[in-house]
């Protein structure tokens, strides 16, 4: 296939770029309008209007020039970019360098039938090598087909997914209800408060504080419970909108994941970039036998969302083996795992209870000093701290099965991390003096999934078990 002619993005990109900076433009206009003498353009309002129009005009002109001088072209296995107003820059992205091809469409882009195409390459840690933000859906599909080397030919059949999974109907709402996003309402309130705090009259603030200070304990409990229920409902609806129309397709060499209504997302994960599979069970999902599947991806940016892709928001634990068999047969859940030794329990109890006891002592001392009653009840936190420590110890397990290492551990949620031996960048055994006396080791497996790297750690394994895992990793082949 010959290289296509040089093309520009949709002209609406000019308005998109100009509108993105309106907030900062208005702030700059306010500063300049206040600084200028009032008799230049007829007072503050006149200054603000003239300066705003001037700033927007300059920004619009700059956006036009950027759009006009930014060109792209493509052929099978290659994308070429030419950009720059004064200083020209050209670069070609070949198929071999492509790490991921992601497509996004916010609600404004969807209204005009446009999408954003991001192409990330090896060696670029933060930003996408190619970021085309105003392409038609047909153009996006053409570029993706060329880079995927899957252009239909007369003598070839269209590529068919090897496996396909959806999230819809009752399961979508079940995933939202059990997502654990209780704090969304409080986050919104905090955001609004931080923006309007300076404009709230002091009399109103004093009235609200006085009213809250005279509320009974029962009213406080009802208020907080009501806000939690409202926040839970909002988080459920938000989750359902965010992950509506979720689909994951498994092809021979990649996974293609798409989701969303208001913002439509399409992420391509190359299988050779997949470093680990993470089975995550939140506190609400564990009793119901539900889990979320995540994949650690190599070559992503420093941000969490750039190196971790959601493989599926909700999978029933009883259906996990079948899911992996169809979608990721390279991984499997181990039949049995080695638990932590009983003598390591005291270390888990120590790490959980000592900080809790110190914090409770400080709270109780502050309550005694300031005359605040009932703060001694903070010592009751020792009970859940002890239960959490026992659960962390009971759930800590490890397994080596062929070419796969599996670590199971708990923070608050429960995690299974499945790592292929070839994807372990380094495996480290650590032991402080107290661990050496007890014959224990902490094991850390590092992955190449971000510029700074990513590691998973299981603490206080039996020393012989940790050494066996290290020997497994050291074997060649």
C-alpha positions as CSV (number, residue, x, y, z in Angstrom):
1,X,0.0,0.0,0.0
2,X,1.4,3.5,-0.9
3,X,1.7,6.3,1.6
4,X,-1.5,8.3,1.8
5,X,-1.4,12.0,1.0
6,X,-0.6,14.5,3.7
7,X,-3.8,15.2,5.7
8,X,-5.0,17.6,8.3
9,X,-7.3,16.9,11.2
10,X,-10.9,18.2,11.3
11,X,-11.1,22.0,11.4
12,X,-13.2,21.8,14.6
13,X,-9.9,21.0,16.4
14,X,-9.2,24.8,16.2
15,X,-12.3,25.5,18.3
16,X,-11.5,22.6,20.6
17,X,-8.0,23.9,21.3
18,X,-9.2,27.5,21.8
19,X,-12.0,26.4,24.2
20,X,-9.7,24.2,26.3
21,X,-7.9,27.3,27.6
22,X,-10.9,29.6,28.2
23,X,-10.7,29.2,31.9
24,X,-7.1,30.4,32.1
25,X,-7.8,33.1,29.5
26,X,-10.5,34.5,31.7
27,X,-8.3,34.5,34.7
28,X,-5.6,36.4,32.8
29,X,-8.1,38.8,31.5
30,X,-9.4,39.6,35.0
31,X,-5.8,40.3,36.2
32,X,-5.1,42.6,33.3
33,X,-8.5,44.4,33.5
34,X,-7.9,45.2,37.1
35,X,-4.3,46.3,36.4
36,X,-5.2,48.7,33.6
37,X,-6.4,52.3,34.4
38,X,-10.2,52.5,34.3
39,X,-10.3,55.2,31.6
40,X,-8.7,53.3,28.8
41,X,-11.6,51.2,27.6
42,X,-14.4,52.7,29.6
43,X,-13.8,51.1,33.0
44,X,-13.4,47.6,34.3
45,X,-16.1,46.0,32.2
46,X,-14.8,47.6,29.0
47,X,-11.2,46.5,29.9
48,X,-12.3,43.0,30.6
49,X,-14.3,42.7,27.3
50,X,-11.5,44.1,25.1
51,X,-8.7,42.1,26.8
52,X,-10.8,38.9,26.7
53,X,-11.4,39.3,23.0
54,X,-7.8,40.1,22.3
55,X,-6.6,37.0,24.3
56,X,-9.1,34.7,22.6
57,X,-8.2,36.2,19.2
58,X,-4.5,35.5,19.7
59,X,-5.3,32.0,21.0
60,X,-7.6,31.4,18.0
61,X,-4.9,32.5,15.6
62,X,-2.3,30.2,17.2
63,X,-4.7,27.3,17.1
64,X,-5.3,27.9,13.4
65,X,-1.6,27.9,12.7
66,X,-1.0,24.8,14.7
67,X,-3.9,23.0,12.9
68,X,-2.7,24.2,9.4
69,X,0.9,23.2,9.8
70,X,0.1,19.8,11.4
71,X,0.0,17.0,8.8
72,X,-0.2,13.3,9.0
73,X,-0.1,10.4,6.6
74,X,-0.1,6.6,6.8
75,X,0.5,3.4,5.1
76,X,0.5,-0.3,6.2
77,X,2.6,-0.5,9.3
78,X,3.6,3.2,9.3
79,X,2.3,6.6,10.4
80,X,4.1,9.8,9.4
81,X,3.8,13.1,11.3
82,X,4.9,16.6,10.0
83,X,4.4,19.5,12.4
84,X,5.7,22.9,13.4
85,X,5.1,26.5,12.5
86,X,8.6,28.0,12.6
87,X,10.6,24.9,13.4
88,X,9.6,21.9,11.4
89,X,9.6,18.4,12.8
90,X,9.0,15.1,11.0
91,X,8.8,11.7,12.5
92,X,7.7,8.2,11.4
93,X,6.2,5.6,13.7
94,X,6.7,2.1,12.5
95,X,4.6,-0.9,13.5
96,X,7.5,-2.4,15.5
97,X,7.6,0.5,17.9
98,X,3.9,0.7,18.6
99,X,3.0,-0.3,22.1
100,X,-0.7,0.6,22.2
101,X,-3.4,2.2,20.1
102,X,-6.1,3.9,22.1
103,X,-9.2,5.7,20.9
104,X,-11.3,8.1,23.0
105,X,-14.5,10.1,22.3
106,X,-15.9,12.5,24.7
107,X,-19.5,13.7,24.4
108,X,-18.6,16.8,22.3
109,X,-16.6,14.7,19.9
110,X,-19.3,12.1,19.6
111,X,-21.8,14.9,18.7
112,X,-19.6,15.7,15.6
113,X,-18.6,12.1,14.8
114,X,-15.0,12.6,15.9
115,X,-12.5,10.7,18.0
116,X,-9.1,11.0,19.5
117,X,-6.4,8.5,18.4
118,X,-3.4,8.0,20.7
119,X,-0.4,5.9,19.6
120,X,2.1,5.1,22.3
121,X,5.5,3.7,21.4
122,X,8.4,2.0,23.2
123,X,10.8,4.5,24.8
124,X,8.1,7.2,25.3
125,X,7.2,7.1,29.0
126,X,4.7,10.0,29.5
127,X,3.0,11.4,26.5
128,X,1.7,9.6,23.4
129,X,4.0,9.7,20.4
130,X,1.0,10.5,18.2
131,X,-2.1,12.3,19.6
132,X,-4.7,13.1,16.8
133,X,-7.6,14.7,18.6
134,X,-10.0,15.4,15.7
135,X,-10.4,12.5,13.3
136,X,-13.5,11.0,11.8
137,X,-14.3,7.5,13.0
138,X,-13.6,6.1,9.5
139,X,-10.2,7.7,9.5
140,X,-9.4,6.3,13.0
141,X,-10.4,2.8,11.8
142,X,-8.3,3.1,8.7
143,X,-5.2,4.0,10.7
144,X,-5.8,1.2,13.2
145,X,-6.3,-1.3,10.4
146,X,-3.0,-0.2,8.8
147,X,-1.0,-0.4,12.0
148,X,-2.6,-3.7,12.9
149,X,-1.6,-5.0,9.4
150,X,-5.2,-6.3,9.0
151,X,-6.3,-4.5,5.9
152,X,-8.8,-6.8,4.1
153,X,-7.5,-8.3,0.9
154,X,-9.5,-10.3,-1.7
155,X,-7.8,-13.6,-0.7
156,X,-8.1,-13.1,3.1
157,X,-10.9,-13.3,5.5
158,X,-11.7,-10.6,8.0
159,X,-10.1,-11.2,11.4
160,X,-12.4,-12.8,13.9
161,X,-12.0,-12.5,17.7
162,X,-11.0,-15.8,19.5
163,X,-13.0,-14.7,22.5
164,X,-15.4,-12.0,23.5
165,X,-17.0,-10.9,26.8
166,X,-19.5,-8.1,27.7
167,X,-20.8,-6.4,30.8
168,X,-24.4,-5.4,30.5
169,X,-27.8,-5.5,32.2
170,X,-27.9,-6.7,35.8
171,X,-24.2,-7.4,36.0
172,X,-23.4,-3.8,35.1
173,X,-25.5,-2.5,38.0
174,X,-24.2,-5.1,40.3
175,X,-20.6,-4.0,39.5
176,X,-21.6,-0.4,40.2
177,X,-23.3,-1.3,43.6
178,X,-20.2,-3.3,44.7
179,X,-17.5,-0.9,43.3
180,X,-16.9,0.6,46.8
181,X,-16.9,4.2,45.6
182,X,-18.7,5.6,48.6
183,X,-16.9,9.0,48.8
184,X,-17.9,10.5,45.4
185,X,-20.5,12.8,47.0
186,X,-18.0,14.0,49.6
187,X,-15.4,14.6,46.9
188,X,-17.9,16.7,44.9
189,X,-18.8,18.7,48.1
190,X,-15.1,19.3,48.9
191,X,-14.4,20.4,45.3
192,X,-17.3,22.9,45.3
193,X,-16.4,24.2,48.7
194,X,-12.8,24.8,47.7
195,X,-13.9,26.8,44.7
196,X,-16.6,29.0,46.4
197,X,-15.2,29.3,49.9
198,X,-13.9,32.8,49.5
199,X,-17.3,34.0,48.3
200,X,-19.4,32.6,51.1
201,X,-20.5,35.3,53.5
202,X,-19.1,34.9,57.0
203,X,-22.6,35.3,58.6
204,X,-23.8,32.3,56.6
205,X,-20.7,30.2,57.6
206,X,-21.3,31.1,61.3
207,X,-25.0,30.2,61.0
208,X,-24.2,26.8,59.5
209,X,-21.5,26.0,62.1
210,X,-23.8,27.0,64.9
211,X,-26.6,24.8,63.6
212,X,-24.3,21.8,63.2
213,X,-22.8,22.2,66.6
214,X,-26.3,21.9,68.2
215,X,-27.3,18.8,66.4
216,X,-27.9,15.7,68.5
217,X,-25.8,12.5,68.1
218,X,-28.8,10.8,66.5
219,X,-29.2,13.5,63.9
220,X,-25.5,13.3,63.1
221,X,-25.7,9.6,62.5
222,X,-28.8,10.0,60.3
223,X,-27.2,12.8,58.3
224,X,-23.9,10.9,57.7
225,X,-25.9,7.7,56.9
226,X,-28.1,9.6,54.4
227,X,-25.1,11.2,52.7
228,X,-23.4,7.8,52.4
229,X,-26.5,6.3,50.8
230,X,-26.8,9.2,48.4
231,X,-23.1,8.9,47.6
232,X,-23.5,5.2,47.1
233,X,-26.4,5.7,44.7
234,X,-24.4,8.4,42.8
235,X,-21.4,6.2,42.5
236,X,-23.5,3.3,41.2
237,X,-25.0,5.5,38.5
238,X,-21.6,7.0,37.6
239,X,-20.1,3.5,37.3
240,X,-22.9,2.3,35.1
241,X,-22.5,5.3,32.8
242,X,-18.7,5.0,32.8
243,X,-18.6,1.3,31.9
244,X,-21.8,1.0,29.8
245,X,-21.3,-1.0,26.6
246,X,-18.2,-2.7,28.0
247,X,-16.7,-5.2,25.6
248,X,-13.4,-7.0,25.5
249,X,-12.2,-9.0,22.4
250,X,-9.3,-11.4,22.3
251,X,-7.4,-11.6,19.0
252,X,-4.4,-13.6,18.1
253,X,-1.9,-10.9,19.3
254,X,-3.9,-8.4,21.3
255,X,-6.8,-7.5,23.5
256,X,-9.2,-4.8,22.4
257,X,-11.2,-3.2,25.2
258,X,-14.0,-0.6,24.8
259,X,-16.4,1.0,27.2
260,X,-18.3,4.2,28.0
261,X,-21.2,6.3,26.7
262,X,-20.4,10.0,27.5
263,X,-16.7,9.3,26.9
264,X,-16.2,6.4,24.6
265,X,-12.9,4.6,25.1
266,X,-11.1,2.0,23.0
267,X,-7.8,0.5,24.3
268,X,-5.6,-2.0,22.5
269,X,-3.3,-4.1,24.6
270,X,-0.6,-6.0,22.8
271,X,-0.1,-9.4,24.4
272,X,3.7,-9.1,24.4
273,X,3.3,-6.0,26.6
274,X,1.1,-7.7,29.1
275,X,3.3,-8.2,32.3
276,X,0.9,-9.5,34.9
277,X,-2.8,-10.4,35.5
278,X,-4.3,-9.0,38.7
279,X,-7.4,-10.5,40.3
280,X,-8.8,-7.9,42.6
281,X,-11.6,-8.5,45.2
282,X,-12.9,-5.5,47.1
283,X,-14.5,-5.8,50.5
284,X,-18.0,-5.7,49.1
285,X,-17.3,-8.3,46.3
286,X,-15.5,-10.9,48.4
287,X,-18.7,-12.2,50.2
288,X,-20.5,-12.3,46.8
289,X,-17.8,-14.2,45.0
290,X,-17.1,-11.4,42.6
291,X,-13.8,-9.9,41.3
292,X,-12.3,-7.4,38.9
293,X,-9.6,-8.3,36.4
294,X,-6.7,-5.9,35.7
295,X,-3.6,-6.2,33.5
296,X,-0.3,-4.6,34.1
297,X,1.0,-3.2,30.8
298,X,4.7,-2.5,29.9
299,X,5.7,0.8,28.3
300,X,2.9,2.8,29.9
301,X,3.3,6.2,31.5
302,X,4.0,7.1,35.0
303,X,0.3,7.5,35.8
304,X,-1.6,4.6,37.2
305,X,-4.2,4.6,34.5
306,X,-1.5,4.5,31.8
307,X,0.1,1.3,33.0
308,X,-2.9,-0.6,34.3
309,X,-5.8,-1.5,32.1
310,X,-9.1,-3.0,33.3
311,X,-9.6,-6.3,31.6
312,X,-13.1,-6.8,33.0
313,X,-15.0,-4.9,35.7
314,X,-16.9,-7.9,37.1
315,X,-16.3,-11.6,36.9
316,X,-17.8,-14.2,39.1
317,X,-15.1,-16.2,40.9
318,X,-16.7,-19.5,39.8
319,X,-16.5,-18.4,36.2
320,X,-12.9,-17.1,36.4
321,X,-11.2,-20.2,35.0
322,X,-13.5,-20.3,32.0
323,X,-12.9,-16.6,31.4
324,X,-9.1,-17.1,31.4
325,X,-9.4,-20.1,29.2
326,X,-11.2,-18.1,26.5
327,X,-9.5,-14.7,26.9
328,X,-6.1,-15.3,28.4
329,X,-5.1,-18.9,28.3
330,X,-1.5,-17.8,29.0
331,X,-2.6,-17.5,32.7
332,X,-4.4,-19.8,35.1
333,X,-5.4,-19.8,38.7
334,X,-3.2,-22.2,40.7
335,X,-4.9,-25.3,42.2
336,X,-3.1,-25.0,45.5
337,X,-0.9,-22.4,47.2
338,X,1.6,-22.4,50.0
339,X,0.4,-20.5,53.1
340,X,2.5,-18.3,55.3
341,X,4.0,-20.0,58.4
342,X,2.1,-19.6,61.7
343,X,5.0,-17.9,63.4
344,X,4.8,-15.0,61.0
345,X,1.4,-14.0,62.4
346,X,3.0,-12.1,65.3
347,X,4.7,-9.9,62.8
348,X,1.5,-9.1,61.0
349,X,-0.2,-8.3,64.4
350,X,2.7,-6.1,65.4
351,X,2.6,-4.0,62.1
352,X,-1.1,-3.5,62.4
353,X,-1.6,-2.9,66.1
354,X,1.3,-0.9,67.2
355,X,0.6,2.1,64.9
356,X,-3.1,1.8,65.8
357,X,-2.3,1.8,69.6
358,X,0.0,4.8,69.2
359,X,-2.6,6.8,67.3
360,X,-5.4,5.8,69.8
361,X,-3.1,6.9,72.7
362,X,-2.5,10.3,71.0
363,X,-6.2,10.8,70.4
364,X,-7.1,9.8,73.9
365,X,-4.4,12.1,75.3
366,X,-5.7,15.0,73.2
367,X,-9.3,14.3,74.4
368,X,-8.1,14.4,78.1
369,X,-6.1,17.6,77.6
370,X,-8.9,19.5,75.7
371,X,-11.7,18.0,77.8
372,X,-13.4,16.2,74.9
373,X,-15.3,13.2,76.1
374,X,-15.4,9.7,74.7
375,X,-12.1,9.9,72.7
376,X,-10.8,7.0,74.7
377,X,-13.2,4.9,72.6
378,X,-10.5,5.2,69.8
379,X,-8.8,2.2,71.5
380,X,-11.6,0.1,70.2
381,X,-9.9,0.4,66.8
382,X,-7.4,-2.2,68.1
383,X,-10.1,-4.9,67.5
384,X,-10.5,-4.3,63.7
385,X,-6.8,-3.8,63.4
386,X,-6.2,-7.3,64.9
387,X,-8.8,-8.8,62.7
388,X,-7.3,-7.2,59.6
389,X,-3.8,-8.5,60.6
390,X,-5.1,-12.0,61.0
391,X,-6.9,-11.9,57.7
392,X,-3.7,-10.6,56.0
393,X,-1.7,-13.4,57.4
394,X,-4.3,-16.0,56.6
395,X,-4.6,-14.8,53.0
396,X,-0.9,-14.5,52.3
397,X,0.1,-17.3,49.9
398,X,2.5,-18.1,47.1
399,X,2.6,-20.6,44.2
400,X,5.0,-21.6,41.4
401,X,3.3,-23.5,38.6
402,X,5.4,-24.1,35.5
403,X,6.3,-20.7,34.1
404,X,3.9,-18.7,36.3
405,X,4.4,-17.1,39.7
406,X,1.3,-16.4,41.8
407,X,1.2,-14.2,44.8
408,X,-1.9,-13.7,47.0
409,X,-2.0,-10.9,49.6
410,X,-4.4,-8.5,51.3
411,X,-4.2,-4.8,52.0
412,X,-7.9,-4.1,52.5
413,X,-8.9,-5.8,49.3
414,X,-7.7,-9.2,48.3
415,X,-5.3,-9.6,45.4
416,X,-4.1,-12.5,43.3
417,X,-1.1,-11.5,41.1
418,X,-0.2,-13.8,38.2
419,X,3.2,-13.2,36.6
420,X,4.9,-15.2,33.9
421,X,8.6,-15.9,34.6
422,X,9.8,-14.1,31.5
423,X,8.0,-10.9,32.7
424,X,9.7,-10.8,36.1
425,X,12.4,-8.1,35.7
426,X,13.9,-8.9,39.1
427,X,13.1,-11.1,42.1
428,X,14.4,-9.9,45.5
429,X,14.5,-11.6,48.9
430,X,14.8,-9.3,51.9
431,X,15.2,-10.1,55.6
432,X,15.8,-7.8,58.6
433,X,17.5,-9.1,61.7
434,X,14.2,-10.2,63.3
435,X,13.1,-12.0,60.1
436,X,16.4,-13.8,60.0
437,X,16.0,-15.0,63.6
438,X,12.6,-16.4,62.7
439,X,13.6,-17.9,59.4
440,X,11.4,-15.6,57.4
441,X,11.9,-13.6,54.2
442,X,10.0,-11.0,52.2
443,X,9.7,-11.6,48.5
444,X,9.4,-8.8,45.9
445,X,8.8,-9.4,42.2
446,X,9.5,-6.4,39.9
447,X,7.7,-5.7,36.6
448,X,8.5,-3.4,33.7
449,X,5.1,-1.6,33.6
450,X,6.1,2.1,34.2
451,X,9.2,4.3,34.0
452,X,9.8,3.8,37.7
453,X,8.9,0.1,37.6
454,X,6.3,-1.8,39.6
455,X,6.7,-4.5,42.2
456,X,4.5,-6.8,44.2
457,X,5.6,-7.9,47.7
458,X,4.6,-10.8,49.9
459,X,6.0,-10.5,53.5
460,X,7.2,-13.1,55.9
461,X,7.4,-16.2,53.8
462,X,9.1,-19.3,55.0
463,X,12.8,-18.9,54.1
464,X,12.9,-22.2,52.3
465,X,9.8,-21.4,50.2
466,X,11.2,-18.0,49.3
467,X,14.5,-19.6,48.2
468,X,12.6,-22.2,46.2
469,X,10.8,-19.4,44.3
470,X,14.2,-17.7,43.7
471,X,15.7,-20.9,42.4
472,X,12.7,-21.3,40.0
473,X,13.2,-17.8,38.7
474,X,17.0,-18.3,38.3
475,X,16.5,-21.4,36.1
476,X,17.0,-20.7,32.4
477,X,14.5,-21.8,29.7
